[in-house]
Amino acid sequence: MQKENLSNETKVSLISELIEKTKSNHSLPFYNTNEIFVPGVGPLDAKIMIIGEAPGREESIQGKPFVGRSGQLLSRILSEQGFDRATLFVTNVVKYRPPNNQTPTHQECMAWAGAYLRKEIEIIQPKIIITLGACATKTFLGEKISISKIHGNIFETANYKIVPMYHPAYLLRNSNMIKDVKQALNNAKEIHTEIVHNYVDNLLITCA
């Protein structure tokens, strides 16, 4: 069940506590004293949350998600489809860079989901979650799903809707699939517009 709406001040406090608590959890997969913790970035009241797999080399240097080549491509695609990345909350399932950029297993992703991601979502309270790539998508929809079969589909939960998409790192190698991601983003945009309109309508009814 979705928690009551949290104030931005409360969210700042809760996120800070979550980060500090998680940094001290040395049992989490990929914990490494030589790697920095890479938290999510963006407005804490964002209605759209983008969730990838794990930080890469550039992300581990800058301490921010999606700032390398994949992130630059993501930003360009978002902009071309009318999204302002500054209004979105962008994060990863795993918050430390895996050795040699290895792909986290489903079990490793689920360990992070239980320790951090689930709480992160509860604090941000998004209406739409865009999962980038198989790892992030399987964290929500199960280990047996195929990202190629459900890409761009909309999955509804009690608190938010999930839109799975290909990871931008995949798009760097398969640029012909960018058009499919743009269509999926259009689907997300339509949902977002509907949510905003319903929110305003409900607010007006409440105030009447």
C-alpha positions as CSV (number, residue, x, y, z in Angstrom):
1,M,0.0,0.0,0.0
2,Q,1.3,3.4,-1.0
3,K,2.3,5.6,2.0
4,E,0.7,9.0,2.5
5,N,2.3,11.8,0.5
6,L,5.6,12.8,2.0
7,S,6.9,16.4,2.1
8,N,10.1,17.2,0.2
9,E,11.8,17.9,3.6
10,T,10.8,14.4,4.8
11,K,12.0,12.8,1.6
12,V,15.4,14.5,1.8
13,S,15.8,13.2,5.3
14,L,14.7,9.7,4.5
15,I,16.9,9.5,1.4
16,S,20.0,10.7,3.4
17,E,19.3,8.1,6.1
18,L,18.9,5.4,3.5
19,I,22.1,6.2,1.8
20,E,24.1,6.3,5.0
21,K,22.6,3.1,6.2
22,T,23.3,1.3,2.9
23,K,26.9,2.5,2.7
24,S,27.5,0.8,6.0
25,N,26.1,-2.5,4.8
26,H,29.3,-4.2,3.6
27,S,27.5,-7.5,2.8
28,L,25.7,-6.1,-0.3
29,P,26.9,-7.4,-3.7
30,F,29.8,-5.3,-5.2
31,Y,30.6,-3.4,-2.0
32,N,34.1,-2.2,-2.5
33,T,36.1,0.3,-0.6
34,N,37.7,1.4,-3.9
35,E,34.3,2.2,-5.5
36,I,32.0,5.0,-4.6
37,F,28.4,4.7,-3.8
38,V,26.3,6.1,-6.7
39,P,22.9,7.2,-5.5
40,G,19.9,8.3,-7.7
41,V,19.6,11.9,-8.8
42,G,16.7,14.1,-9.6
43,P,13.7,15.8,-8.0
44,L,12.4,13.8,-5.0
45,D,8.9,14.6,-6.1
46,A,9.5,13.3,-9.7
47,K,6.5,11.5,-11.2
48,I,8.7,9.5,-13.5
49,M,11.6,7.3,-12.2
50,I,14.1,5.8,-14.6
51,I,15.9,2.7,-13.3
52,G,19.0,1.1,-14.9
53,E,21.3,-1.7,-14.0
54,A,24.4,-0.5,-12.3
55,P,27.0,2.3,-12.5
56,G,29.7,2.1,-15.1
57,R,33.2,3.5,-15.2
58,E,32.3,7.1,-15.7
59,E,29.4,6.9,-13.2
60,S,31.8,5.6,-10.6
61,I,34.1,8.6,-11.2
62,Q,31.4,11.3,-11.1
63,G,29.2,9.6,-8.5
64,K,26.1,10.1,-10.7
65,P,24.0,7.6,-12.8
66,F,24.0,7.6,-16.6
67,V,26.7,10.2,-17.3
68,G,28.8,8.1,-19.6
69,R,28.1,7.3,-23.3
70,S,25.0,5.4,-22.4
71,G,23.7,8.3,-20.3
72,Q,24.5,10.8,-23.0
73,L,22.4,8.7,-25.5
74,L,19.6,8.4,-23.0
75,S,19.6,12.2,-22.5
76,R,19.4,12.8,-26.2
77,I,16.6,10.3,-26.7
78,L,14.6,11.7,-23.8
79,S,15.1,15.2,-25.1
80,E,14.0,14.3,-28.7
81,Q,10.8,12.8,-27.2
82,G,10.0,15.9,-25.2
83,F,11.2,14.8,-21.8
84,D,13.3,17.1,-19.6
85,R,15.7,14.8,-17.8
86,A,16.1,17.4,-15.0
87,T,12.5,16.6,-14.0
88,L,13.0,12.9,-13.8
89,F,14.6,10.8,-11.0
90,V,17.3,8.6,-12.5
91,T,18.9,5.7,-10.6
92,N,20.2,2.1,-10.8
93,V,19.3,-1.1,-9.0
94,V,22.9,-1.6,-8.0
95,K,24.7,1.4,-6.5
96,Y,28.3,0.2,-6.8
97,R,30.1,-0.5,-10.0
98,P,30.5,-4.2,-10.5
99,P,34.0,-5.5,-11.2
100,N,34.9,-5.2,-15.0
101,N,31.3,-4.0,-15.5
102,Q,30.0,-7.5,-15.2
103,T,26.2,-7.9,-15.4
104,P,24.6,-8.4,-12.0
105,T,22.8,-11.7,-11.5
106,H,19.1,-11.7,-10.7
107,Q,19.9,-12.6,-7.1
108,E,22.4,-9.7,-6.8
109,C,19.8,-7.3,-8.1
110,M,17.1,-8.6,-5.7
111,A,19.5,-8.2,-2.8
112,W,19.9,-4.5,-3.7
113,A,16.1,-4.2,-4.3
114,G,15.5,-5.4,-0.8
115,A,18.2,-3.3,0.8
116,Y,17.7,0.0,-1.1
117,L,15.6,0.2,-4.3
118,R,12.2,-0.7,-2.7
119,K,12.7,2.0,0.0
120,E,13.9,4.5,-2.6
121,I,10.7,4.0,-4.6
122,E,8.6,4.4,-1.5
123,I,10.3,7.7,-0.8
124,I,10.1,9.1,-4.3
125,Q,6.6,7.9,-4.8
126,P,6.7,7.9,-8.7
127,K,3.6,7.3,-10.8
128,I,5.7,5.8,-13.7
129,I,8.8,3.6,-13.5
130,I,10.8,3.1,-16.7
131,T,13.1,0.1,-16.4
132,L,16.2,0.1,-18.7
133,G,17.4,-3.3,-19.7
134,A,16.8,-6.9,-18.6
135,C,18.4,-6.7,-15.1
136,A,16.2,-3.8,-14.0
137,T,13.1,-5.2,-15.6
138,K,13.5,-8.6,-14.1
139,T,13.9,-7.1,-10.7
140,F,10.3,-6.0,-11.1
141,L,8.7,-8.6,-13.3
142,G,10.6,-11.8,-12.6
143,E,13.6,-13.6,-13.8
144,K,11.9,-15.4,-16.7
145,I,10.8,-12.4,-18.6
146,S,12.3,-11.5,-22.0
147,I,12.9,-7.8,-22.5
148,S,12.6,-8.2,-26.2
149,K,9.1,-9.6,-25.8
150,I,7.7,-7.0,-23.4
151,H,9.6,-3.9,-24.4
152,G,7.3,-0.9,-24.4
153,N,4.4,-2.7,-22.8
154,I,2.7,-1.2,-19.8
155,F,2.4,-3.1,-16.5
156,E,0.2,-1.7,-13.8
157,T,0.8,-2.1,-10.0
158,A,-1.2,-0.7,-7.2
159,N,1.1,2.3,-6.9
160,Y,2.7,2.9,-10.2
161,K,3.0,1.8,-13.8
162,I,6.1,0.1,-15.2
163,V,7.3,0.6,-18.8
164,P,10.3,-1.7,-19.7
165,M,12.7,-0.4,-22.3
166,Y,16.1,-1.5,-23.8
167,H,19.1,-0.2,-22.0
168,P,21.0,2.6,-23.8
169,A,24.2,0.6,-23.8
170,Y,22.3,-1.9,-25.9
171,L,21.2,0.9,-28.2
172,L,24.8,2.0,-28.7
173,R,25.4,-1.4,-30.4
174,N,21.9,-1.6,-32.0
175,S,21.0,1.9,-33.1
176,N,18.1,0.4,-35.3
177,M,16.2,-0.2,-32.0
178,I,16.2,3.5,-31.0
179,K,13.0,4.0,-32.8
180,D,11.3,1.3,-30.6
181,V,12.6,3.1,-27.5
182,K,11.2,6.4,-28.7
183,Q,7.8,4.7,-29.3
184,A,7.9,3.3,-25.7
185,L,8.7,6.7,-24.4
186,N,5.7,8.1,-26.2
187,N,3.6,5.4,-24.4
188,A,5.1,6.7,-21.1
189,K,4.3,10.3,-22.1
190,E,0.7,9.5,-22.8
191,I,0.4,7.8,-19.3
192,H,2.1,10.8,-17.7
193,T,-0.3,13.2,-19.4
194,E,-3.2,11.2,-18.2
195,I,-1.9,11.1,-14.7
196,V,-1.3,14.8,-14.5
197,H,-4.8,15.6,-15.9
198,N,-6.4,13.2,-13.5
199,Y,-4.4,14.7,-10.6
200,V,-5.6,18.2,-11.5
201,D,-9.2,17.1,-11.9
202,N,-9.2,15.3,-8.6
203,L,-7.6,18.3,-6.9
204,L,-10.3,20.6,-8.2
205,I,-13.0,18.2,-7.1
206,T,-11.4,18.0,-3.6
207,C,-11.2,21.8,-3.4
208,A,-14.7,22.4,-4.6
